[in-house]
Amino acid sequence: MTDDGPSEDDNVIRLDWRHLPSSDPVERVARALCRYAGHDPDQPVPTERVEPVLTPEGVTFERSVDEPAWKAYAEEAGRLVAAFEAFSRS
């Protein structure tokens, strides 16, 4: 909206599901830390976790589980959020 009234852009909805703000403060901080480190938070990266896979032929093998890059920063982000919340209550 402009000072002159509504503009054409007021009726446009731009939705990019990959960049919607999360209501979870830990995820928001983890994403920010990931971006600060120069990584795309939504880029899938392999983890140390594996999952079993069964082929149609009955062969079982394990494959690496991929997660979004921001999840690698979740533990650090959790500590930061807890610290900020404790500080803001005092």
N, C-alpha and C positions, 0 to 999 in steps of 0.2 A: 504494500500500500504506500502511496506517495502522499504528499501534502495536498495534492489536487484530488485525491480520492483513489478508488481502487484502480490498479493497473492490470494489464493483460496477464502478467506473471502471477498475480494473486490467485488465479484459478488453475494454475499449472501444478500438477503433482509430479515431483521428481523423486522416484524411489529407486535407490540402488541398495538391494538387500545386503550386499557385502559390506557396506559402510554405514549401516544404521547404527546409531549410538546404542550401546548396550546399557541396560538398567543396572547391570552388575558392576559395581565400582572396581572389583578386582580385574575383571576382563578389560575394562576401559584402561586401567593403569598398565596392565600387561601388554595391551596393544600399543600403547604409547611408548613403553620401554622397547618393544620390538621395532617400532618405526625409528626410534632414536638410534638403535643399533644398526640401522640401515637395511632392515629386512621388511618384506611385505608380510603383514600379520596374517593374511589369509592364504599365504603360500603353503601348500602341504609339505611337510618335512618328515622323514622317517624317524621313528622312535626306537628305543631299545625293546619295546614290547613286540611280541609276535602273536599271531593267531593261526590256528590250524586251518588248513584248506583241504577239502576232499575233492579230487577231480572226478569226473564222470566214470573214469576207469577204475576208481577205488583206491587211487594212490593218495596218500596223505603227505603233506609237507607244511612247513611253517613259512609265513611271510611277515615282513615287517609291517607294523601298523603306522600309517601316516596320520599326523594331526596338524592342525593349523600352527604356523610358526609362533603365534602369540602364546600358545600354551606352555612353551618352554620358559616363559617369563612369569607364569602364574604364581609360583611360590614366592618369588621376590615381591611381586605386586601385592600378594596377600599380606606380607609383613608390612609393606609401606602403607597400605590402606588401614591396617590395624593401628599403626603408629599415628597416622593422621587423625583417625577417629579418636584415639586416646588424647591426643593433643588438643583437639577441638572441644572436648568436654571439660577441659580444665579452665 
